[in-house]
Amino acid sequence: MTSRHRILPGLPYPLGASWDGNGVNFALFSANAERVELCLFDHSGLREIERVALPEYTDEVWHGYLPDIRPGQLYGYRVWGPYDPGAGHRFNPHKLLIDPYAKALAGTFEWSETHFGFRLGSLKQDLVMDRRDNARFMPKCRVVDTAFTWGGDRRPAVPWSETIVYEAHVRGFTLKHPGVPPAHRGTFLGLAQPGVIDHLRRLGVTSIELLPVQAFIDERHLVDKGLRNFWGYNPIAFFAAEPRYYASSAHGDFKTMVQRLHDAGIEVILDVVYNHTAEGNHLGPTLSFRGIDNVSYYMLGPGNRRWYENYSGCGNTLNMGHPRVLQMVLDSLRYWADEMHVDGFRFDLASSLARGKTGFEGGSSFLDTIRQDPALSRVKLIAEPWDLGGDGYRLGAFPPGWSEWNGRYRDTTRRFWAGEAGLIGDLASRLTGSSDMFGWGGRRPWASLNFVTCHDGFTLKDLVTFERKHNEANREDNKDGTDANYAWNCGHEGPSPYPEIRDLRRRQARNMMATLLLSQGVPMLLGGDELGRSQKGNNNAYCQDSDISYVDWDDVDEEMLAFTRALIELRRAHPVFRRPRFFEGKRVPGSTLKDIVWITPEGREMGHGDWTMPFARSLGFVLGGESCAIDNLTGREEMDDTFLVLLNAYHEAVPYTLPPVALGRSWEVVLDTAEAAAVNTGAQWAAGITYPLKPRSLAVLRRSGRGRGGHDEGIRT
């Protein structure tokens, strides 16, 4: 194929395709390649019009500059080198490859046997090279001009102590929203619509965490079943936004969404997947990294480099110990933070990113590099602190500066409200920020990102409606998804015709939502839980691009929505529920109250024997609001009211004797989940009398200036 374009040496940096206003510099890292060809395609992406060998090789980077190329040009790579799987090399120039630094993809990926670097069905499987061309079935990389008029865009920069995270899916959240124009439903521009943003703003959340939006593909076994990868945890390009979320252009749509969310004071956090790629194990397709430099990009077996280390459970694990792979991940993060104005990242299976020769390393290159990076150290960093390796569960082990998904908070909260006994000690730790796990290295309560539900598992409504998973729609014989749901269906599996069961389910949902939003740490809501969204008992809807996953905006639980809004407003208005420091159990100077006091139903302070009662299913505590926060800039103490929080997961009422309050004061009921209205009941209760905490309910009382009570002598001990 004759070259029609001039090509100059260019530069080995930056990696990727970089438009400078005059031409495009192409640079691709491959330490072991013997030749790299740049393949140019027409505007349709169907016809390969030219192949140009990159003329220079500098510091393991192949590069060249084409002065006649402009933004919009479609391209890919073919990389020559040894095909020797036993040695870890899987070069195959017959396969068109995606540039790891591609900023946009054009066209769709179609499954074909030509994607495999080896001849399927051969006796030696992946040891025999396949020489068929796969270009017609591959998306093409697009040269982009990243210019965008940001205007006065400013990051909301929400303090961690004030952060409320809302986990949502771009397509699932917007596809059926009546306020989104049909052409924008299911896209970034759908999230940018006033009706969608107004819901988030009125709800009171501060930060939306989006399920993966970096380009991904649908697994072959799903396509064969007529399903799709809905969640997006199958990445193929770490700099490119997923094309199925475009309405017009990759950059303009995404940046417009971020800009409008920022205008509303809402941060954008991306769920990112750097632990593996869509190329799978040794029998997977050759789409990008495998064909560019397999030995460098992936962690390979120490005994036989034909095999892949699989800490992700998806067939492979990126080799973060290689400096160029580490550079790619950090360049990707900086790109999304700097160029796309993203406010933070949630790292899927983050433990795998910190793996070294000895397993998980708290001082790994990845963690240490992010910690000192002037840009990335200032965005929100959230770890999913586990992977599938033997030592992969590392909750509480990430360094200062990180927040971590607290899976123990989820499990303890679920188990307690399901009625399991003997959990009050563990529950007390979860409610107060889990200092037993995060109280080191100057970490704060916000190191614990608390959640009861997330994309992976039951929705809140399903958590109180089903005890068993119902994943038949996934077409895996209901074998997929966890069986450890810690759920209680209130006596009937699935939708119930009995009013008393439906009422109890609504109460249980309120109990868990209130627990979440009144705990110390950072709360995360699953998008749609405030609306009463159900997935019909599916606890693994990763492949459900269907009504199972979509938010139905025509079927909203208005009572639950109002309750959630009121809870968020309560948390926002009272810093005692979002303290920047862990409790110490000590008296605040100038006050007769400790910062926190745990009380028994008799109204006295709990002792050791109270904590160890094996049958206990209720817990009460007083939050002293005299000094719950200090302004770091002014040094002023932030004062608040004193609150009494009571939780009862028992099937019978547990009366609580109300603690003493100051003269002329009483306890005012702020919320009681046993009541239909639930919030702002306004009822006044004098100290020393018994509050009838009803079965399976949560109540919050505030020390009020109205009514009469006894002399303020603190809590009886």
C-alpha positions in Angstrom: 0.0 0.0 0.0 1.6 3.2 -1.2 2.1 6.1 1.3 0.4 9.3 0.2 1.1 11.3 3.3 4.4 12.9 4.3 5.8 11.6 7.5 8.5 13.3 9.6 10.4 11.9 12.6 8.1 13.6 15.2 8.6 13.2 18.9 8.3 10.2 21.4 6.0 12.3 23.6 3.3 12.8 24.4 2.0 9.3 23.7 -1.0 8.9 21.5 -2.2 11.1 18.6 -1.6 14.8 19.4 -2.9 17.6 17.2 -0.8 20.7 17.4 -2.7 23.0 15.0 -0.5 22.0 12.0 -0.4 18.3 12.0 -0.5 15.2 14.2 2.2 13.5 16.2 1.8 9.7 16.7 3.6 8.0 19.5 3.2 4.4 20.7 5.1 2.6 23.4 6.3 -1.0 22.7 9.5 -2.2 24.1 9.5 -5.5 22.1 8.0 -4.6 18.7 10.1 -4.9 15.6 8.0 -2.6 13.4 4.9 -0.4 13.9 2.5 0.6 11.1 0.0 3.4 11.4 -3.2 2.5 9.5 -5.4 5.4 8.2 -9.0 4.9 7.4 -11.6 6.9 5.4 -14.4 8.8 7.2 -16.6 5.7 7.3 -14.0 3.6 9.1 -14.6 0.8 6.6 -11.8 1.3 4.1 -8.1 1.3 5.1 -6.6 4.0 2.8 -3.0 3.9 3.8 -0.4 2.3 6.0 2.6 4.3 7.2 5.5 2.8 9.1 6.4 5.0 12.1 10.0 6.0 11.2 11.5 6.5 14.6 12.1 4.4 17.8 13.3 6.4 20.8 13.3 5.2 24.4 11.0 2.2 23.5 8.5 4.6 21.8 7.7 4.4 18.1 6.8 7.8 16.7 6.2 9.9 13.6 4.7 13.2 12.6 2.1 13.6 9.8 1.7 17.3 8.8 -1.2 16.7 6.5 -3.5 14.9 9.1 -6.3 16.8 10.8 -8.7 16.1 13.7 -11.4 13.6 12.7 -8.9 11.3 11.0 -9.6 7.6 11.9 -6.6 5.3 12.5 -5.3 2.2 14.2 -2.1 0.3 14.5 -0.5 -3.0 13.3 2.5 -4.1 15.3 5.1 -6.6 14.1 7.2 -8.8 16.4 7.6 -12.4 17.6 4.5 -14.6 18.1 5.8 -16.8 21.0 3.1 -17.2 23.7 5.4 -19.3 25.8 7.8 -16.3 26.1 4.8 -14.0 26.6 4.9 -12.4 23.1 1.7 -12.3 21.1 2.5 -9.9 18.2 0.2 -10.3 15.2 0.3 -7.6 12.4 -2.9 -9.1 10.9 -4.8 -7.6 13.8 -5.8 -3.9 13.8 -5.1 -2.5 17.3 -6.6 0.3 19.3 -4.1 3.0 20.5 -4.0 2.8 24.3 -4.0 6.6 24.3 -6.8 7.1 21.9 -9.0 10.0 23.0 -12.1 8.9 21.0 -13.3 5.8 19.2 -15.5 5.7 16.1 -17.7 2.8 15.0 -18.8 -0.3 16.9 -17.0 -3.4 18.0 -18.4 -6.6 16.4 -17.4 -10.0 17.6 -15.6 -12.1 15.0 -13.2 -15.1 15.1 -10.7 -12.8 13.3 -10.1 -10.9 16.6 -8.2 -13.8 18.0 -4.5 -13.8 17.5 -4.5 -17.6 17.2 -6.5 -20.1 15.1 -9.5 -21.2 17.1 -10.0 -24.9 17.3 -6.4 -25.8 16.5 -4.8 -28.6 18.5 -2.4 -26.2 20.1 -5.0 -23.5 20.7 -3.2 -20.2 21.2 0.2 -21.4 20.0 -0.7 -21.2 16.3 -1.0 -17.7 14.8 -4.2 -16.6 13.0 -3.5 -14.5 9.9 -6.9 -13.2 9.1 -7.5 -9.4 9.2 -10.0 -8.1 11.8 -10.1 -4.4 10.8 -13.7 -4.4 9.4 -15.0 -5.5 12.9 -12.9 -3.1 14.9 -13.8 0.4 16.1 -11.3 3.0 14.9 -9.4 5.6 16.9 -10.2 9.2 16.1 -7.8 12.1 16.2 -9.4 14.8 18.3 -9.2 18.5 18.9 -9.8 18.8 22.7 -10.7 22.5 22.5 -13.8 23.5 24.6 -15.1 26.7 26.0 -15.3 26.1 29.7 -16.1 29.6 30.5 -15.9 30.2 34.3 -16.2 26.5 35.2 -15.0 25.9 38.7 -14.8 22.7 40.7 -17.4 22.6 43.5 -14.5 21.3 45.8 -17.0 19.9 48.3 -15.2 19.1 51.6 -15.1 15.4 52.4 -17.1 15.9 55.6 -19.9 17.5 53.6 -19.9 15.0 50.8 -22.9 12.8 49.9 -22.2 10.4 47.0 -24.9 9.3 44.6 -24.0 6.3 42.4 -25.7 6.3 39.0 -25.5 4.9 35.5 -25.5 7.3 32.6 -27.9 5.2 30.5 -30.0 3.6 33.2 -30.6 6.9 35.0 -31.7 9.0 32.0 -33.2 6.6 29.5 -36.8 6.9 30.8 -36.6 10.4 32.3 -39.6 12.4 30.9 -37.6 15.7 31.1 -34.8 14.4 28.8 -35.3 14.9 25.0 -35.5 11.5 23.2 -32.3 12.1 21.3 -30.4 12.7 24.6 -31.8 9.8 26.7 -29.1 7.4 27.8 -26.3 9.8 27.1 -24.0 12.3 28.7 -26.2 15.1 27.5 -29.2 13.3 29.2 -27.4 13.8 32.5 -26.9 17.5 31.6 -30.6 18.2 31.3 -32.2 20.6 33.8 -34.8 18.0 35.0 -32.1 15.5 35.9 -29.8 18.0 37.6 -32.8 19.5 39.5 -33.6 16.1 41.0 -30.0 15.7 42.2 -29.9 19.3 43.5 -33.3 19.0 45.3 -32.3 15.6 46.8 -29.3 17.3 48.3 -26.4 15.0 47.1 -23.1 16.7 46.4 -21.3 14.3 44.1 -22.5 11.9 41.4 -20.4 8.8 40.9 -20.8 7.4 37.4 -20.4 3.7 36.6 -17.6 3.2 34.1 -17.7 5.6 31.1 -14.3 4.7 29.6 -14.7 2.8 26.4 -15.6 -0.8 26.9 -16.9 -3.8 24.9 -19.6 -6.4 25.4 -18.2 -9.9 26.2 -18.8 -12.5 23.6 -20.8 -14.9 25.8 -23.2 -12.0 26.5 -23.6 -11.1 22.8 -24.3 -14.8 22.0 -27.2 -14.7 24.5 -28.6 -11.4 23.2 -27.3 -9.5 26.2 -24.9 -6.6 26.7 -22.3 -5.4 29.3 -24.5 -2.8 30.9 -22.3 -1.7 33.8 -19.1 -1.2 31.7 -16.5 -3.1 33.7 -14.8 -4.4 30.6 -12.5 -1.6 29.3 -10.6 -1.3 26.1 -9.5 2.3 26.0 -8.7 4.4 29.1 -8.7 7.9 27.6 -11.8 7.5 25.4 -15.4 8.0 26.5 -17.8 5.1 25.7 -19.3 5.9 22.3 -22.8 4.5 23.3 -23.1 7.5 25.6 -22.5 10.1 22.9 -25.4 12.1 21.5 -23.1 14.2 19.3 -19.4 14.2 20.1 -17.3 12.5 22.7 -15.6 15.6 24.2 -18.3 18.2 23.8 -21.0 16.0 25.3 -19.0 14.9 28.3 -17.6 18.3 29.0 -21.1 19.9 28.7 -22.4 17.4 31.3 -19.5 18.2 33.7 -19.9 21.9 33.2 -23.7 21.9 33.9 -23.3 19.7 37.0 -20.6 22.0 38.3 -22.9 24.9 37.8 -25.3 23.2 40.1 -22.6 22.6 42.7 -22.4 18.9 42.0 -19.1 17.0 41.6 -18.5 14.3 39.0 -16.6 11.2 40.2 -15.8 8.4 37.7 -15.7 4.7 38.5 -12.5 3.6 36.7 -11.3 0.2 35.8 -7.5 -0.1 35.6 -7.2 -3.6 37.0 -7.8 -5.5 33.8 -8.8 -5.1 30.1 -11.4 -6.6 27.8 -8.7 -8.9 26.2 -9.3 -11.6 28.8 -7.0 -14.6 29.4 -4.7 -16.4 27.0 -7.7 -17.5 24.9 -9.0 -13.9 24.6 -9.0 -11.6 21.6 -6.1 -9.4 20.4 -7.6 -5.8 20.4 -4.9 -3.5 21.8 -2.4 -4.1 24.6 -1.9 -7.8 23.9 -0.8 -7.1 20.3 1.2 -4.0 21.2 3.5 -5.5 23.9 1.9 -8.3 25.9 4.9 -8.8 28.1 4.9 -5.2 29.3 1.2 -4.5 29.7 0.1 -7.7 31.6 1.1 -9.6 34.7 2.1 -13.0 33.4 2.6 -16.3 35.1 6.0 -16.6 36.8 6.5 -20.2 35.6 5.0 -20.0 32.1 4.5 -16.6 30.5 1.8 -18.1 28.3 -0.6 -17.7 31.2 -1.9 -14.5 32.9 -2.2 -13.6 36.5 -5.9 -13.1 37.2 -6.5 -10.9 40.3 -9.4 -9.3 38.6 -11.5 -12.4 37.9 -11.7 -11.2 34.3 -8.8 -13.2 32.9 -5.9 -10.7 33.2 -4.3 -8.0 35.4 -2.5 -4.9 34.2 1.1 -4.9 35.1 1.3 -1.7 37.3 4.9 -2.6 38.2 6.0 -1.6 34.7 6.8 2.1 34.5 5.1 2.6 31.1 1.9 0.9 32.3 2.0 3.0 35.4 2.5 6.1 33.3 -0.5 5.2 31.1 -2.8 4.9 34.1 -1.6 8.1 35.7 -1.7 9.9 32.3 -5.3 8.7 31.9 -6.2 10.0 35.4 -4.6 13.3 34.8 -6.4 13.6 31.4 -9.8 13.1 33.0 -9.0 15.4 35.9 -7.3 18.2 33.9 -8.8 18.1 30.5 -12.3 16.8 31.3 -12.6 18.5 34.8 -13.5 15.4 36.7 -13.5 15.8 40.5 -12.5 12.3 41.6 -12.2 8.6 40.9 -13.5 5.4 42.4 -11.0 2.6 41.6 -12.6 -0.8 40.9 -10.7 -3.6 42.6 -8.1 -1.1 43.8 -6.0 -3.7 45.6 -4.8 -5.1 42.3 -3.3 -1.7 41.4 -1.1 -1.9 44.5 0.2 -5.4 43.9 4.0 -6.0 43.8 6.2 -9.0 44.0 5.1 -9.6 47.6 1.4 -9.1 47.0 -0.5 -6.0 48.1 2.0 -3.2 49.0 0.8 -0.1 50.9 3.9 1.6 49.5 3.4 0.5 45.9 4.5 2.6 43.0 0.9 3.4 42.1 -0.1 4.5 45.6 3.1 6.5 46.2 3.0 8.2 42.8 -0.6 9.4 43.3 0.2 10.6 46.8 2.8 13.0 45.6 1.2 14.0 42.3 0.2 17.7 42.5 -3.0 17.2 40.5 -4.2 13.8 41.5 -3.5 14.1 45.2 -6.1 16.9 45.3 -9.1 15.1 43.7 -11.3 12.6 45.6 -9.7 9.1 45.6 -12.0 6.2 46.5 -10.8 2.6 46.7 -12.8 -0.5 46.3 -10.3 -2.1 48.7 -10.2 -5.7 47.5 -9.5 -7.9 44.5 -9.7 -11.7 43.9 -6.2 -12.5 45.1 -5.6 -14.5 48.3 -4.5 -11.4 50.2 -6.7 -9.0 48.3 -9.1 -7.9 51.0 -7.4 -4.8 52.3 -10.2 -2.7 53.9 -8.5 0.0 56.0 -5.0 -0.6 54.5 -5.0 2.2 51.9 -2.8 5.2 52.8 -3.9 8.6 54.1 -5.7 10.6 51.5 -7.9 7.8 50.4 -11.6 7.0 51.2 -12.6 3.3 51.0 -15.8 1.5 50.2 -16.6 0.0 53.5 -18.1 -3.4 52.8 -18.2 -4.2 56.5 -20.5 -1.2 57.1 -22.9 -2.6 54.4 -22.9 -6.1 55.8 -23.2 -5.1 59.5 -26.1 -2.7 58.8 -28.0 -5.2 56.7 -27.5 -8.0 59.3 -28.6 -5.8 62.2 -31.8 -4.6 60.5 -32.5 -8.2 59.4 -32.7 -9.0 63.1 -29.4 -10.7 63.8 -28.4 -10.5 67.4 -25.1 -9.7 69.0 -24.0 -7.1 66.6 -24.3 -3.9 68.6 -20.5 -3.6 69.2 -19.7 -3.9 65.6 -22.6 -1.6 64.6 -21.4 1.1 67.0 -18.0 1.2 65.2 -19.7 1.4 61.8 -22.0 4.2 62.9 -19.1 6.3 64.2 -16.8 6.1 61.2 -15.1 2.8 61.7 -12.1 4.2 63.7 -11.1 0.6 64.4 -10.1 0.3 60.7 -9.3 3.9 59.7 -8.2 5.6 62.9 -4.5 5.7 62.0 -2.1 8.0 60.1 -4.2 11.1 60.7 -7.1 9.6 58.7 -10.5 11.1 59.4 -14.0 9.6 59.5 -14.4 10.4 55.8 -11.9 7.6 55.1 -15.0 5.3 55.5 -17.3 5.5 52.5 -20.5 4.0 53.9 -23.1 2.3 51.8 -25.9 -0.2 52.2 -26.6 -0.8 48.6 -24.6 -0.2 45.4 -24.8 -1.3 41.7 -23.5 -4.7 42.7 -26.4 -6.4 44.6 -29.9 -5.7 45.6 -31.5 -2.2 45.5 -32.8 -0.9 48.8 -36.4 -1.9 47.9 -35.3 -5.4 46.8 -33.3 -5.8 50.0 -36.5 -5.7 52.0 -38.5 -7.6 49.4 -36.3 -10.6 48.6 -34.0 -12.9 50.5 -32.8 -14.9 47.5 -31.4 -13.6 44.2 -33.6 -13.9 41.1 -31.1 -13.6 38.2 -32.8 -15.8 35.7 -32.9 -13.0 33.1 -29.1 -13.1 33.1 -29.4 -16.6 31.5 -26.8 -18.2 33.8 -29.3 -20.5 35.5 -29.4 -18.1 38.5 -25.8 -19.2 39.4 -24.3 -15.7 39.1 -24.3 -13.1 41.8 -23.7 -13.4 45.5 -25.7 -15.6 47.8 -24.6 -13.5 50.8 -27.3 -10.9 50.6 -28.0 -10.5 54.3 -31.5 -9.6 53.3 -34.9 -10.1 55.0 -38.1 -10.2 53.0 -40.3 -9.4 56.0 -42.0 -12.7 55.7 -42.9 -13.1 52.0 -40.6 -13.5 49.0 -41.3 -11.0 46.3 -44.2 -8.5 46.0 -46.7 -9.1 48.7 -50.5 -8.7 48.8 -50.4 -8.2 52.5 -50.6 -4.5 53.7 -48.8 -5.3 57.0 -45.8 -6.7 55.1 -45.7 -3.8 52.7 -45.8 -1.4 55.6 -43.0 -3.2 57.4 -40.9 -3.2 54.2 -41.3 0.6 53.9 -40.2 1.0 57.5 -37.2 -1.3 57.0 -36.2 0.8 54.0 -36.5 3.9 56.1 -34.4 2.3 58.8 -31.5 1.6 56.6 -31.7 4.9 54.7 -31.7 6.8 58.1 -28.8 4.7 59.4 -26.8 5.5 56.4 -27.3 9.2 56.3 -26.9 9.7 60.1 -23.6 7.7 60.3 -20.2 9.4 60.6 -18.2 9.0 57.4 -19.2 9.6 53.8 -22.6 8.2 52.8 -23.2 6.8 49.3 -26.7 6.3 47.9 -27.5 3.9 45.1 -29.3 6.0 42.4 -33.0 5.2 42.5 -33.2 4.0 46.0 -34.8 7.3 47.0 -37.4 6.6 44.4 -38.2 3.0 45.4 -36.5 1.4 42.4 -36.6 -2.4 42.0 -34.6 -4.7 39.9 -37.1 -7.5 40.4 -34.8 -9.4 42.7 -31.8 -9.4 40.3 -28.6 -8.8 42.4 -26.2 -8.9 39.5 -27.8 -6.8 36.7 -24.4 -6.2 34.9 -25.8 -7.5 31.6 -29.3 -6.1 31.8 -29.7 -3.2 29.4 -33.4 -3.4 30.0 -36.1 -2.3 32.3 -34.5 -4.3 35.1 -31.7 -1.6 35.2 -33.6 1.5 34.1 -34.9 4.0 36.6 -38.7 4.2 36.0 -39.5 7.9 36.6 -43.3 7.2 36.2 -43.3 4.9 39.3 -41.8 7.0 42.1 -42.3 6.3 45.8 -43.0 9.9 46.8 -43.0 9.1 50.5 -39.5 7.6 50.3 -38.3 10.5 48.2 -39.5 13.0 50.7 -38.0 11.0 53.6 -34.6 10.8 51.9 -34.6 14.6 51.1 -35.5 15.3 54.8 -32.7 13.1 56.0 -30.1 14.7 53.8 -31.2 18.1 54.9 -31.0 17.0 58.5 -27.4 15.8 57.9 -26.5 19.0 56.1 -27.9 21.3 58.8 -26.3 19.5 61.7 -22.5 19.0 61.7 -22.8 16.6 64.6 -23.7 13.9 62.0 -20.7 14.6 59.9 -17.9 15.3 62.3 -14.4 15.8 60.8 -12.8 13.9 63.7 -13.4 10.6 65.3 -15.2 10.4 68.7 -13.0 10.1 71.8 -15.7 9.4 74.4 -14.5 12.4 76.4 -16.2 15.4 77.9 -16.1 18.5 75.7 -14.3 21.4 77.6 -16.9 23.6 79.3 -19.7 21.0 78.9 -21.1 18.2 81.1 -21.5 16.0 78.1 -19.1 13.7 76.3 -18.9 13.9 72.6 -20.7 10.6 72.5 -22.4 8.5 75.1 -23.9 5.0 74.6 -27.0 4.4 76.7 -29.0 1.4 77.8 -32.8 1.3 77.6 -32.7 2.2 81.3 -31.1 5.5 80.4 -27.7 4.8 82.0 -24.3 4.7 80.3 -23.4 1.3 78.8 -20.9 -0.9 80.5 -18.8 -3.8 79.4 -21.6 -6.3 80.2 -24.1 -4.4 78.1 -21.9 -4.6 75.0 -21.5 -8.3 75.3 -25.1 -9.4 75.6 -25.5 -12.0 72.9 -29.2 -11.3 72.4 -29.0 -7.5 72.0 -30.8 -6.0 69.0 -31.1 -2.4 70.1 -28.7 0.5 70.5 -28.9 4.1 71.8 -26.5 7.0 71.9 -26.3 10.7 72.6 -24.3 13.0 70.3 -23.0 16.0 72.1 -23.2 19.0 69.9 -21.2 21.5 72.0 -18.2 21.4 69.8 -18.4 19.0 66.9 -16.2 20.8 64.4 -13.5 23.5 64.1 -13.2 25.8 61.1 -9.6 25.2 59.9 -9.2 28.8 58.6 -10.8 30.8 61.4 -10.3 28.4 64.3 -13.9 28.9 65.4 -15.7 26.1 67.0 -18.9 24.9 65.2 -21.7 24.4 67.7 -24.7 22.2 67.2 -27.7 20.7 69.0 -27.4 17.5 71.1 -29.2 14.5 69.6 -30.4 11.2 70.9 -30.4 8.3 68.3 -32.2 5.1 69.1 -32.2 1.9 66.9 -34.3 -1.2 67.5 -34.1 -4.2 65.2 -36.1 -6.4 67.7 -39.6 -7.6 66.8 -41.0 -6.1 70.0 -40.9 -2.6 71.4 -37.9 -1.6 73.5 -38.7 1.4 75.8 -35.9 3.8 76.4 -35.7 6.1 79.4 -34.8 9.5 78.1 -31.6 11.0 79.5 -31.5 14.3 81.6 -31.5 17.7 79.8 -31.0 21.3 81.0 -33.7 23.1 83.0 -36.5 24.3 80.7 -35.6 21.8 78.0 -37.1 18.6 76.7 -36.5 16.0 74.0 -38.1 16.8 70.7 -38.8 14.0 68.3 -37.1 14.8 64.9 -37.9 11.5 63.2 -39.4 8.1 64.0 -39.4 5.5 61.2 -42.4 3.8 62.8 -44.5 6.8 61.9 -45.9 7.2 58.4 -44.8 10.8 58.2 -41.5 9.8 59.8 -39.8 13.2 59.9 -40.4 16.4 61.9 -43.0 15.0 64.2 -42.4 17.8 66.7 -43.6 15.8 69.7 -42.0 16.8 73.0 -40.8 14.3 75.6 -39.6 15.2 79.1 -36.4 13.7 80.4 -36.7 10.7 82.7 -39.8 9.3 81.1 -39.9 6.3 78.8 -39.9 6.7 75.1 -41.7 3.7 73.4 -39.3 2.7 70.7 -41.4 0.6 68.5 -40.4 -2.7 66.9 -38.0 -2.5 64.1 -37.7 1.3 64.1 -35.2 4.1 64.4 -35.9 7.4 66.3 -33.9 10.7 66.5 -34.6 13.2 69.3 -33.1 16.6 69.7 -32.6 18.5 73.0 -35.2 21.2 72.7 -35.6 24.5 74.4 -39.3 24.0 74.9 -41.1 22.0 77.7 -39.7 21.1 81.1 -37.0 18.7 82.2 -34.6 18.0 85.0 -31.3 19.8 85.8 -28.5 19.1 83.3 -26.3 16.6 85.1 -25.1 14.7 82.1 -25.9 11.1 81.5 -26.3 8.9 84.6 -23.3 6.5 85.0 
